[in-house]
């Protein structure tokens, strides 16, 4: 997979700009206002811009889930030699930026959100999202008019002929109609609200008063992020260059130069981080041990351990503990943990054994290279609810793997021993 990017400027720190649904790095400088905005950003930092996979000048095809898109950002940072950078997520680029900051605070020095929400669909506990029926009607219309001047004029009626033609061309080059359909469907199923409290880097939330994404939702988002600053900007344009882009650039510069002047940009110390926890356990091990005898059982368990460790290495999991015939491991992404558990289950079946697995993503404490906290307890309790051969995940995990192609069956609400409240669990569909 090839990811297109540009690096512009030579300021004292790096800023990664994560665009909205569709972009094209080769066209960034064609529009005078957009060029002015990006030029202003590049005047006080090294600006790194990219096209997410499946869009713009990046390879077409798969859109990828949030976890994969974060890996793409890290790959771009590695390519330009950026060990740690500020990240600015715009519109649909916001949720992946939130997840990036929570999961990899050693790579993210500061976070800026503009015109974004952690969830875009309406829910009883999130009234700022769009009702799904309304969204589906508009999406069907938008796909039919994608890349046409007529479609552009529907949401930008005062555009000149040149502006409308340019925007229509950008849409056509940014994504095909079907690609835009897949992207928007994924974006509407995103929900990263559970990660907001785990963000430990300095955060600025910017939102225009008349944005079609309700400003009350952005204000609520800032309130959920520890220490986040919220700035309300005048205007009703969602796209930065079509409003007062100078005001946006001013706030970004003010915030990031202040963070950079604080002195801890390159030496982060984080005691808590968003982590995915995996617990696996052999099913029926006592009866099988009695059947085989101690020596044969020990050899079988040794082969089980070898295969599990091979899969952990393959999926970048970290073994934290082994208790008898079970494993406790951590991952920096839930989709990798699920795929690792699936591969382990297939490998173990070849030995005539079966596992059950539980996966949860939550904020963990980092203690001497280990992880601890309530998220670990939840992961263990989820695993205890799993049936033989089943991979059971929390709702947080299911929400975070949107776009991965993984499918789940609802297992209903459960009380987890020692954990407050009820927890909705989902089984990976075989």
C-alpha positions in Angstrom: 0.0 0.0 0.0 1.4 3.4 -1.0 0.4 6.5 1.0 0.9 9.9 -0.7 2.2 12.7 1.4 4.0 16.1 1.4 6.3 17.7 3.9 6.5 21.5 3.7 8.4 24.0 5.8 11.2 23.8 8.3 9.8 25.0 11.6 11.0 23.8 15.0 8.3 21.1 15.3 6.2 18.9 13.1 2.5 19.1 12.5 0.7 16.2 10.8 -2.5 17.3 9.1 -5.2 14.6 8.8 -7.8 15.7 6.3 -11.5 14.9 6.2 -13.2 12.3 4.1 -11.5 13.0 0.8 -8.4 14.9 -0.2 -5.6 15.0 -2.9 -2.1 16.2 -2.0 -1.4 17.2 -5.6 -4.3 19.7 -5.5 -3.7 21.3 -2.1 -2.1 24.4 -3.6 -4.6 25.0 -6.5 -7.1 26.9 -4.4 -5.7 30.4 -3.2 -7.4 30.3 0.2 -6.4 26.7 0.9 -2.9 27.5 -0.2 -2.9 30.5 2.1 -4.0 28.3 5.0 -1.4 25.6 4.5 1.3 28.1 3.7 0.5 29.8 7.0 0.8 26.5 8.9 4.1 25.8 7.2 5.4 29.2 8.3 5.7 28.1 12.0 6.3 24.3 11.7 7.2 21.5 9.3 3.8 20.6 7.9 3.1 17.0 6.9 0.0 16.3 4.9 -1.3 13.0 3.5 -4.1 11.3 1.6 -5.7 8.5 3.6 -5.6 5.1 1.9 -8.2 4.7 -0.8 -8.3 8.4 -1.5 -6.4 11.1 -3.5 -2.9 10.1 -4.7 -2.7 7.2 -2.3 -3.4 3.7 -3.6 -7.1 3.1 -4.4 -9.0 0.2 -3.2 -9.4 -0.7 0.5 -10.4 2.2 2.8 -9.1 0.6 6.0 -10.3 0.9 9.5 -9.1 3.5 12.0 -6.3 1.3 13.3 -4.9 0.8 9.9 -5.1 4.4 9.0 -3.2 5.3 12.1 -0.5 2.9 11.1 -0.4 4.7 7.7 0.2 8.0 9.6 3.0 6.5 11.6 4.5 5.1 8.4 4.5 8.6 6.9 6.0 10.1 10.1 8.8 7.4 9.9 9.4 8.2 6.2 10.0 11.9 7.0 12.0 11.2 10.2 9.4 12.6 12.6 9.7 10.9 16.0 6.9 13.0 17.6 4.5 15.5 16.1 1.4 17.5 16.7 -1.6 16.0 15.0 -4.5 18.1 13.5 -7.6 16.1 12.6 -10.3 17.8 10.5 -13.9 16.6 10.2 -13.8 12.9 9.5 -10.0 12.9 10.2 -10.9 13.8 13.9 -11.9 10.4 15.2 -8.7 8.6 14.0 -6.6 11.5 15.4 -8.3 11.1 18.8 -7.6 7.3 18.7 -4.0 8.0 17.6 -3.4 10.4 20.5 -4.9 8.0 23.1 -3.0 4.9 21.8 0.4 6.4 20.9 1.1 9.4 23.1 4.8 8.9 22.6 4.3 9.8 18.9 1.7 12.6 19.4 2.9 15.7 21.2 -0.3 17.7 21.0 -3.7 17.3 19.4 -5.9 19.8 17.5 -9.5 19.0 16.3 -11.4 21.2 13.9 -15.0 20.8 12.9 -15.2 17.2 14.2 -17.0 14.9 16.6 -16.1 11.5 18.1 -19.3 10.1 16.5 -21.3 11.3 13.5 -24.5 9.3 13.9 -27.3 10.2 16.2 -27.8 8.0 19.4 -30.0 8.5 22.5 -26.9 9.4 24.4 -25.4 11.5 21.6 -28.1 13.9 20.3 -25.6 15.9 18.1 -25.2 13.2 15.4 -27.3 12.9 12.3 -30.3 10.5 12.2 -29.4 7.5 10.0 -32.5 7.7 7.7 -31.7 11.4 7.0 -28.0 10.5 6.4 -28.9 7.6 4.0 -31.1 9.8 1.9 -28.5 12.5 1.6 -25.7 10.0 0.9 -27.7 8.4 -2.0 -28.1 11.9 -3.5 -24.4 12.9 -2.9 -23.1 9.7 -4.6 -25.3 10.4 -7.7 -24.0 14.0 -7.9 -20.4 13.3 -6.8 -17.9 15.1 -8.9 -20.4 17.3 -10.8 -20.6 21.1 -10.8 -24.3 20.8 -10.1 -23.6 18.8 -7.0 -21.0 21.3 -5.8 -23.4 24.2 -6.3 -26.0 22.6 -4.0 -23.8 23.1 -0.9 -21.8 26.1 -2.3 -24.3 28.2 -4.2 -22.2 31.4 -4.3 -19.2 29.7 -5.8 -17.9 31.2 -9.1 -17.8 29.0 -12.2 -14.0 28.5 -11.7 -14.4 27.5 -8.0 -17.3 25.1 -8.8 -15.3 23.4 -11.6 -12.2 23.2 -9.4 -14.1 21.6 -6.5 -15.9 19.1 -8.8 -12.5 18.1 -10.3 -11.1 17.6 -6.8 -14.0 15.3 -5.9 -13.4 13.2 -9.0 -9.7 12.9 -8.4 -10.1 12.5 -4.6 -12.3 9.4 -4.8 -14.7 7.6 -7.1 -18.4 7.7 -6.2 -18.3 4.1 -4.9 -15.2 4.9 -2.9 -16.9 7.9 -1.4 -19.9 5.7 -0.5 -17.7 3.2 1.3 -15.8 6.0 3.2 -19.0 7.7 4.3 -20.6 4.5 5.4 -17.5 3.7 7.5 -17.5 7.2 9.0 -21.1 7.0 10.0 -20.4 3.9 12.0 -17.4 5.4 13.9 -17.7 5.9 17.6 -14.6 6.8 19.6 -16.3 8.4 22.6 -14.8 5.7 25.0 -11.3 6.9 24.2 -11.7 10.6 25.1 -10.9 10.2 28.8 -7.7 8.4 27.9 -6.2 11.3 25.9 -3.3 12.7 27.9 -1.6 15.0 25.4 -2.4 18.8 25.3 -5.6 19.2 23.2 -7.3 22.1 21.4 -10.8 21.8 20.0 -11.8 24.4 17.4 -15.3 24.7 16.0 -17.2 27.4 14.0 -20.5 28.5 15.6 -22.6 27.7 12.5 -20.9 24.4 11.4 -23.5 21.8 10.3 -21.9 19.6 12.9 -23.5 21.1 16.1 -21.1 23.1 18.2 -22.6 21.7 21.3 -21.3 18.3 20.4 -17.8 19.7 20.0 -18.0 21.5 23.3 -19.1 18.2 24.9 -16.1 16.5 23.3 -13.7 19.0 24.8 -15.2 18.5 28.2 -14.5 14.8 28.1 -10.8 15.2 27.3 -8.7 16.0 30.4 -7.4 19.6 30.2 -8.6 20.2 26.7 -9.1 23.8 25.5 -12.2 24.8 23.5 -12.3 27.7 21.1 -15.4 28.9 19.4 -14.9 30.6 16.0 -17.2 32.8 14.1 -18.7 31.5 10.8 -20.9 28.8 9.4 -18.5 27.1 6.9 -17.4 23.6 7.6 -14.4 23.6 5.3 -11.6 25.7 6.7 -10.6 27.7 3.5 -14.2 28.8 2.8 -14.3 30.8 6.0 -11.9 32.9 8.0 -8.9 30.5 7.7 -6.6 33.0 9.2 -8.5 32.8 12.5 -8.1 29.0 12.5 -4.3 29.3 11.7 -3.9 31.9 14.5 -5.4 29.6 17.1 -3.4 26.6 15.9 -0.1 28.6 16.0 -0.9 30.0 19.4 -1.6 26.7 20.9 1.2 24.6 19.4 3.9 27.2 20.0 2.8 27.4 23.6 3.0 23.6 23.9 6.4 23.5 22.2 7.7 26.2 24.5 6.8 24.1 27.5 9.9 21.9 26.9 8.5 18.4 27.1 7.8 18.0 23.3 10.5 15.4 22.8 10.6 13.7 26.2 7.1 12.4 26.9 6.3 10.7 30.2 2.9 8.9 30.2 1.7 6.8 33.0 -1.5 5.8 31.3 -2.3 4.8 27.7 -5.1 3.3 25.7 -4.4 -0.4 25.4 -6.2 -3.5 24.0 -6.1 -6.4 26.3 -6.4 -10.0 25.2 -7.0 -13.0 27.5 -7.0 -16.6 26.1 -7.7 -19.8 27.9 -7.6 -23.5 26.9 -11.0 -25.2 27.2 -11.3 -28.5 28.9 -7.6 -28.6 29.9 -8.1 -30.6 33.1 -9.9 -33.5 31.4 -7.5 -33.5 28.5 -4.5 -33.6 30.9 -6.0 -36.5 32.8 -6.5 -38.3 29.4 -3.0 -37.8 28.2 -0.9 -38.0 31.3 1.5 -35.5 32.7 4.3 -35.9 30.2 2.3 -35.8 27.0 0.2 -33.0 28.4 3.3 -30.9 29.2 4.6 -31.4 25.7 1.2 -30.4 24.2 1.1 -27.3 26.4 4.6 -26.4 25.4 3.6 -26.6 21.7 0.5 -24.5 22.5 2.8 -21.8 24.1 5.1 -21.8 21.1 2.3 -21.3 18.7 0.7 -18.6 20.7 4.0 -16.7 21.0 4.6 -17.0 17.3 1.2 -15.4 16.6 1.8 -12.6 19.2 5.0 -11.7 17.4 3.3 -11.8 14.0 0.5 -9.4 15.2 2.8 -7.1 17.4 1.2 -8.3 20.6 3.1 -8.2 23.9 3.0 -11.1 26.2 2.4 -9.9 29.8 1.7 -13.1 31.7 1.2 -16.8 31.3 -0.8 -18.6 33.9 -0.9 -22.3 33.3 -2.5 -22.7 29.9 -3.8 -19.2 29.4 -2.1 -16.0 28.0 -2.5 -12.3 28.9 -1.2 -10.0 26.2 -1.6 -6.4 25.1 -1.9 -4.7 21.7 -1.9 -1.1 20.4 -5.0 -1.8 18.3 -8.1 -4.0 18.7 -8.3 -5.3 15.2 -4.8 -6.8 15.5 -5.8 -8.4 18.8 -8.9 -10.0 17.2 -7.0 -11.3 14.2 -4.3 -12.6 16.5 -6.9 -14.5 18.6 -8.5 -15.9 15.5 -5.1 -17.2 14.2 -4.3 -18.7 17.6 -7.6 -20.5 17.7 -7.0 -21.9 14.2 -3.5 -23.0 15.2 -4.6 -24.6 18.4 -7.4 -26.6 16.7 -4.7 -28.4 14.7 -3.5 -29.7 18.1 -7.0 -31.0 19.0 -7.5 -28.1 21.4 -9.8 -25.2 21.7 -9.5 -21.8 23.3 -11.8 -19.1 24.4 -10.8 -15.4 24.3 -11.8 -12.1 25.6 -10.8 -8.7 24.3 -11.3 -5.2 25.7 -9.8 -1.8 25.0 -9.4 0.8 27.8 -7.1 3.1 29.6 -4.3 1.2 31.4 -1.6 2.2 33.9 2.0 1.5 32.9 3.9 0.0 35.7 7.5 -1.3 35.2 6.7 -2.4 31.6 3.4 -4.0 32.7 -0.1 -2.8 32.3 -2.7 -2.6 35.1 -6.1 -1.1 35.9 -9.8 -1.7 35.5 -9.4 -2.3 31.8 -7.3 -5.4 32.6 -10.0 -6.7 34.9 -12.7 -6.1 32.3 -10.7 -8.0 29.7 -10.4 -11.0 32.1 -14.1 -10.9 32.9 -15.0 -10.7 29.2 -12.9 -13.8 28.5 -14.7 -15.7 31.4 -18.0 -15.1 29.6 -16.8 -16.7 26.3 -17.9 -20.1 25.2 -15.6 -22.8 23.8 -14.0 -21.6 20.5 -15.5 -18.1 20.9 -13.8 -14.7 20.7 -15.8 -12.3 22.8 -15.3 -8.5 22.8 -16.6 -5.5 24.6 -18.7 -2.8 22.9 -15.7 -0.5 22.9 -13.7 -3.0 20.8 -16.6 -3.5 18.4 -17.0 0.3 17.9 -13.3 0.8 17.3 -12.9 -1.8 14.5 -15.4 -0.1 12.2 -14.3 -0.6 8.6 -12.1 -3.7 9.4 -14.5 -6.1 7.8 -14.9 -8.0 11.1 -18.5 -8.9 12.0 -20.1 -9.6 15.3 -23.2 -11.2 16.9 -24.7 -9.4 19.8 -24.5 -11.4 23.0 -26.5 -8.9 25.1 -25.7 -7.2 28.3 -23.8 -8.9 31.1 -22.7 -8.1 34.7 -19.0 -8.6 35.0 -17.8 -9.8 38.4 -16.2 -6.9 40.3 -16.8 -4.4 37.5 -19.6 -1.8 38.0 -22.5 -1.5 35.6 -23.7 -3.7 32.7 -21.5 -4.5 29.7 -22.7 -5.3 26.2 -20.6 -8.0 24.7 -20.2 -9.2 21.1 -19.0 -12.5 19.6 -16.8 -12.5 16.5 -18.8 -14.1 13.7 -17.0 -17.2 12.4 
